[in-house]
Structures are given as structure tokens and as C-alpha cells.
Amino acid sequence: MLGDFLTRCLILLLGYAYPGFECYKTVERNRVEMDELRFWCQYWIIVAFFTVLEKFADVVIGWMPLYGELKLALFIYMWYPKTKGTGYVYNKVLRPYVSKNEIDFDQKFQEWRVRGWDLAIFYWQNCTELGQTAFFQVIDHISAQSKRLSGKTSKKKKDAKGPPIPSAPPLPEIRSALFDIHQNDFVGRKKK
């Protein structure tokens, strides 16, 4: 278990981090050599294909002893300055296979792109419909709760002794009450 963890850490460091840093240094130089750029481009192309194939290979042959160590050795073989195995792997294995099947790959990628967009649009429409339905259900629930709560308060008022008490007296009654009370309280007015 610890060996597998250590192997994975070394693959990350020596298969991705170190080559990535070397590639960065190459790109940032003032005078970049075309052969060096080609080497790092080929390396990253191989790593990309290897990463895709690795997901399937791990299931099929991942049980083999020293499988992780062999992957690490392959990464180091490809970028190590004395071996520079990237050129060999690219020119002898990857390039002939890809150039022979390039049209098929392009058609598959186009088909997957179209299917991906169709799937994304399908899920977008379903999500918006579900969201809209859920929104209206929440509004209906809130309005039902509001009606139920307003029905309870009116029942409480009816249950109290006597007729329901209005919240405010009508405006004409207020005027007449104020006018009668205050009309008799004026100092200068004579009482009849």
C-alpha cells in the first residue's frame, strides 16, 4: 500500500511536474530551438494518450507486480536526456497508428461533440423544467399556508364573545364623535 502511494507520488513528480517545469524553461528562453519544442510537444502528446489508455490498462493489467514501477520507468525513459525515448515512442508507435486512423478519430470526436451538446441541451431543458415546476410548487405551498393562517385568525375573532370587533371604526362615526365632544369643550361657546 505504501509502495503504491510512493510510486504514484514519483509518477506525479517525475512524469508530470519535472517535465512540465523543463517544458516551461524551454518555452521561456529567448532563443528557443525547434527540436527542443518538438521534443516536449511529442512528450506531452504521448503522456495525453498514455493517460487515456492508462484508465483502461489499470483495470486489465493493474494487478501485475511492478506495474506502477514500469509506468514510472516509461516516463523517465521518455524524457531522460541520454535516452530521449520520446522520439522513438512517437515515431515508431504513436505516429503510425494515429496517421492510419486519423480520419476515424476525427469522425468519432465530431460525433461525440454533437452527442455531448445534445446531452447538455437535454439536461438543461430538463433542469429548467424541474426548476420551474419546483418554483411554482413552492409558491402554491406558500399561498396555501397564507390562506390557512388567515383562516385561523378570522376563526379566533368569531370565537370571541360577541360580534367581531372591526379593526378601525368607520370614518363618519369618528368625525361625528370628535365633533360633538370637542364642540362643547370650546371656552368661548355658550351652552344652550
C-alpha positions in Angstrom: 0.0 0.0 0.0 2.8 2.4 0.9 4.8 1.3 -2.1 1.8 2.1 -4.4 1.4 5.5 -2.8 5.1 6.2 -3.2 5.0 5.1 -6.8 2.1 7.4 -7.6 3.9 10.3 -6.0 7.0 9.6 -8.0 4.9 9.3 -11.2 3.4 12.7 -10.5 6.8 14.3 -9.8 8.9 12.6 -12.5 6.2 12.1 -15.1 4.3 15.4 -14.9 5.9 18.0 -12.6 9.6 17.8 -13.7 8.8 17.5 -17.4 6.3 20.4 -17.1 9.0 22.6 -15.5 11.5 21.7 -18.2 9.0 22.5 -20.9 8.3 25.8 -19.2 12.0 26.7 -19.1 12.3 25.8 -22.8 9.3 28.0 -23.8 10.6 30.9 -21.7 14.1 31.0 -23.3 14.9 33.9 -25.5 16.1 31.7 -28.4 14.0 28.5 -28.4 15.2 25.7 -30.6 12.6 24.0 -32.7 13.9 20.5 -32.0 13.5 21.1 -28.3 10.0 22.4 -28.7 9.1 19.4 -30.9 10.6 17.0 -28.2 8.4 18.5 -25.4 5.3 18.6 -27.7 5.8 14.9 -28.6 6.3 14.1 -24.9 3.0 15.7 -23.8 1.1 14.1 -26.7 2.4 10.7 -25.6 1.5 11.5 -22.0 -2.0 12.5 -23.0 -2.6 9.3 -25.0 -1.0 7.2 -22.2 -3.2 8.9 -19.6 -6.3 7.9 -21.6 -5.2 4.4 -22.2 -4.0 4.1 -18.6 -7.6 4.2 -17.3 -8.4 1.0 -19.2 -5.0 -0.6 -18.7 -5.2 -0.2 -14.9 -8.3 -2.4 -14.9 -6.9 -5.1 -17.1 -3.2 -5.3 -16.1 -3.1 -3.2 -13.0 -2.8 -6.4 -10.9 0.6 -7.3 -12.3 3.6 -6.9 -10.0 5.7 -3.8 -10.6 3.1 -2.3 -12.9 3.4 1.2 -11.3 7.2 1.0 -11.4 7.0 0.1 -15.1 4.9 3.2 -15.7 7.4 5.3 -13.8 10.3 3.8 -15.8 8.4 4.6 -19.1 8.0 8.2 -18.1 11.7 8.6 -17.2 12.7 6.8 -20.3 10.8 9.3 -22.4 12.3 12.5 -21.1 15.7 11.3 -19.8 18.4 13.3 -21.8 20.5 10.2 -22.7 17.7 8.0 -23.9 15.2 10.6 -25.2 12.7 7.8 -25.7 10.0 10.3 -26.7 11.2 10.4 -30.3 11.3 6.6 -30.5 7.8 6.1 -29.0 6.3 8.9 -31.0 7.8 7.9 -34.4 7.6 4.1 -34.1 4.4 3.6 -32.1 2.1 6.6 -31.9 2.6 8.4 -35.2 1.9 5.3 -37.5 -1.1 4.3 -35.5 -2.7 7.8 -35.4 -1.9 8.7 -39.0 -3.5 5.4 -40.2 -6.7 6.1 -38.1 -6.8 9.9 -38.1 -10.0 10.1 -40.2 -11.8 7.7 -37.9 -10.6 9.6 -34.8 -11.9 12.9 -36.3 -15.3 11.4 -37.1 -15.6 9.9 -33.6 -14.6 13.2 -32.0 -17.2 15.1 -34.1 -19.8 12.5 -33.2 -19.0 12.7 -29.5 -19.1 16.6 -29.7 -22.5 16.5 -31.2 -23.8 14.0 -28.7 -22.3 16.0 -25.9 -24.1 19.1 -27.0 -27.3 17.2 -27.4 -27.0 15.7 -24.0 -26.1 19.1 -22.4 -29.2 20.7 -24.1 -31.4 17.9 -23.0 -30.3 18.1 -19.4 -30.5 21.9 -19.5 -34.1 21.7 -20.6 -35.0 19.1 -18.0 -33.3 21.1 -15.2 -35.1 24.3 -16.2 -38.5 22.5 -16.4 -37.9 20.9 -13.0 -36.8 24.2 -11.5 -39.8 26.0 -12.9 -42.1 23.2 -11.5 -40.5 23.3 -8.1 -40.7 27.1 -8.0 -44.4 27.1 -8.7 -45.0 24.3 -6.2 -43.2 26.5 -3.6 -45.4 29.5 -4.5 -48.5 27.3 -4.3 -47.5 26.0 -0.9 -46.8 29.5 0.5 -50.2 30.7 -0.8 -51.9 27.7 0.8 -50.2 28.4 4.1 -51.1 32.0 3.9 -54.8 31.2 3.3 -54.7 28.7 6.1 -53.1 31.1 8.6 -55.6 33.9 7.6 -58.5 31.5 8.1 -57.3 30.7 11.7 -57.1 34.3 12.7 -60.7 35.0 11.5 -61.9 31.9 13.4 -60.4 33.3 16.6 -62.2 36.6 16.2 -65.5 34.8 15.6 -65.0 32.5 18.6 -64.6 35.6 20.9 -67.7 36.8 22.8 -70.0 39.0 20.8 -69.7 40.1 17.2 -66.3 40.5 15.6 -64.7 43.8 16.5 -63.7 45.9 13.5 -60.1 46.9 13.4 -61.0 50.6 13.0 -64.3 52.4 13.2 -65.8 53.9 10.1 -64.6 57.3 9.2 -68.0 59.2 9.5 -68.5 57.9 13.1 -65.1 59.2 14.1 -65.9 62.6 12.7 -69.2 63.0 14.4 -67.8 61.7 17.8 -64.9 64.1 17.6 -67.0 67.0 16.5 -69.6 66.5 19.2 -67.1 66.1 22.0 -64.9 69.0 21.0 -67.7 71.3 20.0 -68.9 71.5 23.6 -65.5 71.9 25.1 -64.7 75.3 23.5 -64.3 78.1 26.1 -65.9 80.9 24.2 -69.1 79.0 23.3 -72.2 79.4 25.2 -74.2 76.4 26.4 -77.8 76.3 25.3 
